[in-house]
Amino acid sequence: MIVDIVFGFLGSGKTTFIIRALEKWGTEEKIVVLVNEFGDVGIDGDLLTGQGGDVVEMPSGCICCTLQADFRAQMLEISRAMNPERVIIEPTGVATIAQIRSIVEAELFEDAIEKINNILIADATGFMGLYKANRHFVESQVRNAQLALLNKCDRVDKRKAMVTQGAILAINPEMTVLMTEFGAADWAEYQFALSTAPLSKEDVWKAEDHLAQITAAGGGSHPHLHEEEDALGYESFGCVYGDLSFDQGRLEGLFQELNASKSGMGEIVRAKGIFKVGDKWTLMELASGEFSSQPVRNSNESKVSIIGQELDREMIRVALDQCVEKKQNLNL
């Protein structure tokens, strides 16, 4: 089987890209998508289910460290029981890709995996800010990629997109960077780039050695952005609301408020939720300082996941409860 590791920072567009890939190849290949989310409440698995592949979820932890044993066991189960032609791995937006690849490359899987592709999804609106704030983490991600998709190019001017593309190539000159909008790549270019840019184990080891030398020399923070390890202090809030219905206008107002620096609810990096609104379902997202809303197919339950710093969970919970349509039971 082929393994595609699709990674990128929070809100870069990983799930949207995977949906596009499933639309393209989901009927041609037997595909399993392994989704690992940062918080206790998973959203991406719901969005990916029914899009052309089988979905396996591993929420609440990271497969590159705290869930390593579970990740190995799950990959073995997928390989032996499901026998797919391709596995797409979507790790958390704070995962260390070199470590994930080393697990996948272990002798345990050498007879099952024929190729591993490392695909970086970068957000054109926020990449440079992320790079300035977390240089070694970003450089590790870029160095361990075979192909980068510079997503959300429709939201920036051409000059900024070119500058960001140049910054990525300066870190990894051997890589191809494709500019995309809404996670939709030129699939011919995409396949050609992967076929002509193999990443050897030696390349990965060199990147890991470089980062280890930086850390040992005191030249930067650990490249892993987990809440227990880094100065960013990321934490998550999640809640499941069952079949409760929400008010569209109040939800939109809340997401806009979450985007405000003085909301009192914390510094929100990412907010994502699936909500029942009347007899329909809506996906609401806050990423890179931008709010978006779109209809989605029917789901089983309303749910939300919020990631950020110094979250006031009680204030967030109360604000969400106020968005629920009246005359419903809020005993969650």
MOTASUL-V749944 format. One record per backbone hydrogen bond with DSSP energy under -1.0 kcal/mol. CO is the residue of the C=O (numbers start at 1). NH is the residue of the N-H. E is the energy in kcal/mol with one decimal. If there is no record, write none. Layout:
BEGIN
co = {CO:CO}
nh = {NH:NH}
e = {E:E}
END
This chain:
BEGIN
co = {1:2:3:4:5:7:9:13:14:15:16:17:18:19:20:21:22:25:25:30:30:31:32:33:34:35:39:43:44:45:48:54:56:62:62:65:67:68:69:70:71:72:73:74:75:76:77:78:78:85:86:87:88:89:90:92:96:97:98:99:100:101:103:106:109:109:115:117:118:118:119:120:122:123:126:127:128:129:130:134:135:136:137:138:139:140:142:147:148:149:149:150:151:152:157:158:159:160:161:162:163:164:165:166:167:168:172:176:178:180:181:185:186:187:188:189:190:191:192:200:201:202:203:204:205:206:207:208:209:210:211:212:213:214:215:226:226:235:237:239:241:242:245:247:248:249:250:251:252:253:254:255:257:260:265:267:270:271:272:273:274:275:276:277:280:281:282:283:284:285:286:287:290:292:294:302:303:304:305:306:307:307:308:309:311:312:313:314:315:316:317:318:320:321:323:330}
nh = {114:87:117:89:119:121:12:17:18:19:20:21:22:23:24:25:26:28:29:85:86:54:88:56:90:58:60:47:48:49:51:33:35:65:67:68:71:72:73:74:75:76:77:78:79:80:81:82:83:2:32:4:34:6:36:95:100:101:102:103:104:105:106:109:112:113:3:5:146:147:7:149:151:127:130:131:132:133:134:138:139:140:141:142:143:144:145:120:178:122:151:180:124:155:161:162:163:164:165:166:167:168:169:170:171:172:175:148:150:153:184:187:190:191:192:193:194:195:196:204:205:206:207:208:209:210:211:212:213:214:215:216:217:219:218:229:230:308:306:304:244:302:325:251:252:253:254:255:256:257:258:259:260:263:312:309:307:286:305:284:303:282:246:280:277:296:275:294:273:292:271:290:287:285:283:241:274:239:272:237:269:270:235:267:313:316:317:318:319:320:321:322:323:324:247:332}
e = {-2.5:-2.9:-3.1:-3.2:-3.0:-3.2:-1.9:-2.2:-2.4:-2.3:-2.0:-2.5:-2.5:-2.2:-1.6:-2.9:-2.5:-1.2:-2.1:-2.2:-1.8:-2.3:-2.7:-3.1:-3.0:-3.0:-2.3:-1.6:-2.2:-1.8:-1.9:-3.4:-3.0:-1.7:-2.7:-1.6:-2.9:-2.6:-2.3:-2.6:-2.6:-2.2:-2.2:-2.7:-2.5:-2.7:-2.7:-1.2:-1.4:-2.4:-2.3:-2.8:-2.8:-2.7:-2.8:-1.4:-1.5:-2.8:-2.0:-1.7:-2.2:-2.4:-1.1:-2.3:-1.3:-2.3:-2.8:-3.4:-2.6:-1.4:-2.4:-3.1:-3.1:-2.2:-2.2:-2.7:-2.2:-1.8:-2.4:-2.4:-2.7:-2.0:-2.1:-2.6:-2.6:-1.5:-1.6:-2.7:-2.7:-2.6:-1.2:-2.7:-2.7:-1.7:-2.0:-2.3:-2.4:-2.4:-2.5:-2.4:-2.0:-2.1:-2.2:-1.8:-1.1:-2.0:-1.7:-2.5:-2.9:-2.2:-1.9:-1.0:-2.6:-2.4:-2.2:-2.6:-1.9:-2.2:-1.5:-1.5:-2.7:-2.3:-2.0:-2.5:-2.8:-2.4:-2.1:-2.4:-2.3:-2.0:-2.4:-2.6:-1.8:-3.0:-1.3:-1.7:-2.1:-2.3:-3.2:-2.1:-1.8:-3.0:-2.8:-2.3:-2.5:-2.1:-2.2:-2.6:-2.1:-2.0:-2.5:-1.1:-1.5:-1.3:-1.7:-2.2:-3.4:-2.9:-2.8:-2.7:-2.5:-2.8:-3.6:-1.9:-3.0:-2.0:-2.9:-2.2:-2.4:-2.3:-2.0:-2.0:-2.3:-2.6:-3.2:-3.3:-2.1:-1.9:-2.4:-2.9:-2.4:-2.2:-2.4:-1.8:-1.1:-2.3:-2.8:-2.5:-2.2:-2.4:-2.6:-1.8:-1.6:-1.2:-3.0:-1.9}
END
